[in-house]
Amino acid sequence: MLRGSRCFSVICDVGPTTTPYSTSTLPPNPQPKTAIVTGAAQGIGRAIAIQLASDGFAIVISDIASKQDLMDVVAAEIKSKNAGSQTLVVPADVSSEADVNKLVAKTKDTFGGLDVMVANAGICLANPILDVTIQEWDKLFSINVRGVLLCYQAAARLMIEQKRGGRIIGASSIAGKKGGGNLSAYSASKFAVRSLTQSAACEWGAHGITVNAYAPGTIETPMLHDAEATIITPSGAGLISQLKASTALRRSGQPEEIANFVSMLASDKSSCMTGQTITIDGGIWFD
């Protein structure tokens, strides 16, 4: 049992079970490095997959099986933009432990290992708290939280086995920084991603693995437009226009702007950053 007087002072003390890594002591990675991106068929995930491919990564594009055609389009776009790029399309339901383990195993079999896991897949539920059903709550948490946990676990196991470090990146949200009306389940799930990211960073840092998350705001994606169709704002104005007006930049963001930040997290430039959830929202939430 953790004692209250010691809890925070030893929160990242996981014991002398591993030898701490520094960038200079990690073994060299094979080229190209390999990245898995879940939820990669559209929106932010698609943009991340395309960006990391342009950075030189071999890309594993993953999403649910019903989005096979969209995943194939992303793979074709990557190859058209980057001569010689390597892609692999692997349908997977991130809420299924078996699917996630197969995803990572197929990545290892195809490319020899894994360097970056981007646990991007997620869904949004917009309902007042009193209207949220247990079925809706469980479905959202199975994807947004369990899915991230399973991706983190499977990636970390392989990265620890490889003994060359790695980057694990999760998807939170500004809704994971502050709760709001009609977003109780979604917001709670994104808060959970933040705390999971912090705990994973503490446990795996000694293996040279960094764990961070990105917290997007109003980003032009199919998910945002789906939310607008279901949320009635108090003023009666459209959700997206109201959100744009609340940003310092007075605009919504583009998926590519999130992908640019993830590109940095996936690179050696982020070698001393871990356990962080960084907001990218045009100036809605200020940490």
JOKA-V430219 format. One record per residue. N is the residue number from 0. SS is DSSP state (H for helix, E for strand, C for the rest). OMEGA is omega in whole degrees, 0 to 359 (999 if undefined). BURIAL is I if it has 24 or more other C-alpha atoms within 12 Angstrom, else O. Layout:
BEGIN
<<N,SS,OMEGA,BURIAL> <N,SS,OMEGA,BURIAL>>
END
This chain:
BEGIN
<<0,C,177,O> <1,C,176,O> <2,C,184,O> <3,C,183,O> <4,C,183,O> <5,C,190,O> <6,C,187,O> <7,C,181,O> <8,C,182,O> <9,C,189,O> <10,C,177,O> <11,C,178,O> <12,C,181,O> <13,C,174,O> <14,C,185,O> <15,C,184,O> <16,C,182,O> <17,C,176,O> <18,C,182,O> <19,C,177,O> <20,C,165,O> <21,C,181,O> <22,C,184,I> <23,C,183,O> <24,C,179,O> <25,C,176,O> <26,C,179,O> <27,C,178,O> <28,C,175,I> <29,C,176,O> <30,C,355,O> <31,C,171,I> <32,C,185,I> <33,E,179,I> <34,E,170,I> <35,E,174,I> <36,E,176,I> <37,E,185,I> <38,C,191,I> <39,C,184,I> <40,C,183,I> <41,C,173,I> <42,H,183,I> <43,H,180,I> <44,H,177,I> <45,H,181,I> <46,H,179,I> <47,H,180,I> <48,H,180,I> <49,H,181,I> <50,H,181,I> <51,H,175,I> <52,H,178,I> <53,H,176,I> <54,C,177,I> <55,C,179,I> <56,C,161,I> <57,E,190,I> <58,E,171,I> <59,E,183,I> <60,E,183,I> <61,E,175,I> <62,C,181,I> <63,C,187,I> <64,H,181,O> <65,H,179,O> <66,H,181,I> <67,H,182,O> <68,H,179,O> <69,H,177,I> <70,H,179,I> <71,H,177,I> <72,H,178,O> <73,H,179,I> <74,H,179,I> <75,H,179,I> <76,H,178,I> <77,H,182,I> <78,H,179,O> <79,H,182,O> <80,H,186,O> <81,C,181,O> <82,C,178,O> <83,C,181,O> <84,C,181,I> <85,C,179,I> <86,E,175,I> <87,E,178,I> <88,E,181,I> <89,C,175,I> <90,C,179,I> <91,C,172,I> <92,C,186,I> <93,C,177,I> <94,C,180,I> <95,C,179,I> <96,H,180,O> <97,H,180,O> <98,H,182,I> <99,H,179,I> <100,H,177,I> <101,H,179,I> <102,H,181,I> <103,H,179,I> <104,H,180,I> <105,H,176,I> <106,H,179,I> <107,H,181,I> <108,H,185,O> <109,H,188,O> <110,H,176,I> <111,C,180,O> <112,C,182,I> <113,C,180,I> <114,C,183,I> <115,E,171,I> <116,E,175,I> <117,E,181,I> <118,E,188,I> <119,C,187,I> <120,C,179,I> <121,C,176,I> <122,C,180,I> <123,C,174,I> <124,C,181,I> <125,C,180,I> <126,E,170,I> <127,C,183,O> <128,H,184,O> <129,H,181,O> <130,H,181,O> <131,C,178,O> <132,C,177,O> <133,H,180,O> <134,H,179,O> <135,H,180,O> <136,H,183,I> <137,H,179,O> <138,H,181,I> <139,H,180,I> <140,H,179,I> <141,H,180,I> <142,H,188,I> <143,H,183,I> <144,H,178,I> <145,H,180,I> <146,H,177,I> <147,H,178,I> <148,H,182,I> <149,H,178,I> <150,H,177,I> <151,H,183,I> <152,H,184,I> <153,H,179,I> <154,H,183,I> <155,H,179,I> <156,H,180,I> <157,H,180,I> <158,H,177,I> <159,H,178,I> <160,H,182,O> <161,H,180,I> <162,C,176,I> <163,C,178,I> <164,C,180,I> <165,E,180,I> <166,E,174,I> <167,E,189,I> <168,E,181,I> <169,E,180,I> <170,E,170,I> <171,C,183,I> <172,C,171,I> <173,H,174,I> <174,H,174,I> <175,H,175,I> <176,C,180,I> <177,C,178,I> <178,C,180,O> <179,C,180,O> <180,C,177,O> <181,C,183,I> <182,E,187,I> <183,H,183,I> <184,H,180,I> <185,H,181,I> <186,H,179,I> <187,H,180,I> <188,H,181,I> <189,H,169,I> <190,H,180,I> <191,H,178,I> <192,H,178,I> <193,H,183,I> <194,H,177,I> <195,H,179,I> <196,H,179,I> <197,H,181,I> <198,H,179,I> <199,H,178,I> <200,H,178,I> <201,H,186,I> <202,H,189,I> <203,H,181,I> <204,H,181,I> <205,H,176,I> <206,H,182,I> <207,C,180,I> <208,E,173,I> <209,E,181,I> <210,E,181,I> <211,E,178,I> <212,E,175,I> <213,E,183,I> <214,E,181,I> <215,E,173,I> <216,C,181,I> <217,C,183,I> <218,E,183,I> <219,C,180,I> <220,C,174,I> <221,H,180,O> <222,H,180,I> <223,H,182,I> <224,H,174,O> <225,H,179,O> <226,H,180,I> <227,H,182,I> <228,H,184,O> <229,H,183,O> <230,C,174,I> <231,C,181,O> <232,C,180,O> <233,C,182,O> <234,C,184,O> <235,C,178,O> <236,C,177,O> <237,C,182,O> <238,H,185,I> <239,H,180,I> <240,H,178,O> <241,H,179,O> <242,H,177,I> <243,H,182,I> <244,H,182,O> <245,C,180,O> <246,C,177,O> <247,C,181,O> <248,C,179,O> <249,C,177,O> <250,C,172,O> <251,C,179,I> <252,E,177,I> <253,C,179,I> <254,H,181,I> <255,H,179,I> <256,H,173,I> <257,H,181,I> <258,H,178,I> <259,H,179,I> <260,H,178,I> <261,H,176,I> <262,H,177,I> <263,H,179,I> <264,H,182,I> <265,C,186,I> <266,C,176,I> <267,H,180,I> <268,H,181,O> <269,H,190,I> <270,C,181,I> <271,C,178,O> <272,C,175,I> <273,C,180,I> <274,C,185,I> <275,C,171,I> <276,E,189,I> <277,E,181,I> <278,E,176,I> <279,E,190,I> <280,C,180,I> <281,C,177,I> <282,C,172,I> <283,C,182,I> <284,C,179,I> <285,C,180,O> <286,C,999,O>>
END
